[in-house]
Amino acid sequence: MGQLVSAAKLRSRRDWDHSQRSKPKSTALICPMQAEEDEELERSSIDGSSDFISDLPDECLACIFQSLSPGDRKRCSLVCQRWLVIEGQSRHRLSLNAQADLHPLIPSIFSRFDCVTKLTLKCDRRSVSIGDEALVLISERCRNMTRLKLRACRDLTDAGMSAFAKNCRSLKKLSCGSCTFGARGMNAVLDNCPSLEELSVKRLRGITDGAAAEPIGPGVAAAALKNICLKELYNGQCFGPLIIGARNLKSLKLFRCSGDWDKLFPLIVERVTGLVEIHMERIQVSDVGLAAISNCSNLEILHLVKTPECTNVGLAAVAEKCKLLRKLHVDGWKANRIGERGLIAVAKSCPNLQELVLIGVNPTKLSLEMLASNCLNLERLALCGSDTVGDAEISCIAMKCLALKKLCIKSCPISDHGMEALATGCPNLIKVKVKKCRGVTSEGADWLRAIRGSLTVNLDIGEQLDASASDVGAQDNGVEFPPIVAGQIGVPSIASSSTVRSTSFKFLGLLGGRSFVAGTLRRLASTNGSSRS
């Protein structure tokens, strides 16, 4: 059922409520006690204590529900029949436990939540997931779906995905992980969903490895695609036709996908000229691939995580041509193939650099000083697992990095003397995080806090461990900028785990407003309840 039909339902329900409230109430056939209660309600209405919430139009009540937290929405749906209907018809995001026993519940679920456009289906890896019939039934009731996330739905096949794609042609975002359908199912989505903008694929078991792999894409979706993320695929290069055909692609992320990507990148950048972000982690790429990437003149974000065949030569080639580079993350995996020369090239050619994360890389005072002097907009810096970053290098950063706001240091040979240098340097510094640096004591951190009261200092004195990035990249080293806030949307009694949405700091005020709205709603309800008692 579509949005317009639901709006009509809400209006008709509201008109019925108003007509019922406007009818004169006769007490001829009502017991004396009920008549007495009615008279008391009428007097309270005259005194100005009427039920204002009941007078709210359904559309306004729906807007209020959309501003509440998941828990408050669930509680509101239990207040009365009207709130139950409005809450269900105003919910656009739904997360369901996609086990096999969900199938018979689908008609009743989507009769209540008939305006869902964003759906998450997650199944426990030890359970049997829904099959093709359930997915097709969902697609028939949610033809306006724009986002679908599938997790561990191992009983879905190419046939089910094909039928789904034909029913949900408005799909804009698809994310699937640990599923077993293959290239035919993926191609069906690409051939039937012309509005697809984001595609994320992780551990797709149905893709054949080797030369027999069926190519994926481009399909009609290629023209709209802006973001492609491929993770842990045995033969990720079968997505080559899709990537090459996505002429408007802005972001390409490749995590642990086998194959020789040096051969594919020259073809990609020849057709896709607007790439802004490239993230490569544990893939087979060398300076040949970086030389091809250097032709992406609009590149702003580059992550090189555990790509040991990339050296200073390749990084310098990117820096010299990609002058718009704003964020650079390098996990050198302690291979010492990216270091001083590459960082100096970045310092000379990338004046717009705002964020620099170096893990397992050994910069010295020379390269750090050049970065500080030439990259005047550098606001976020992380140095992890470096054997060459000591007190002298931290002192250089304190003196030169005038725009720096956030500094993260992990597993580096610095001491309290380096912390002392930060007391008088970096005038815009707001946060310092020091982890597993044995030379820094809690007394040194306390002293820095006392000297600079507005500065947040996080100190974690732990055992010395390998500081290279973990299997998921730089995020596990505590150097991901900026911090994010996670929100959740759930469903009463039928939702398993809800969708997690990343929200930047600018939404903190909105989240505060949600709690204010929820509190106001509860106070109004309690006031109306007390007026009747």
PyMOL commands that set and color helices and strands:
alter all, ss='L'
color gray80, all
select helices_A, chain A and resi 3-22+32-46+52-55+58-66+70-77+81-89+100-112+132-141+158-167+183-192+220-223+236-245+265-271+287-293+312-321+340-349+365-374+391-400+416-424+442-451+474-477+505-532
alter helices_A, ss='H'
color red, helices_A
select strands_A, chain A and resi 93-97+118-122+147-151+173-177+198-202+227-231+251-255+277-281+301-305+327-331+355-359+380-384+406-410+431-435+456-460+485-489+499-503
alter strands_A, ss='S'
color yellow, strands_A
deselect
rebuild
show_as cartoon
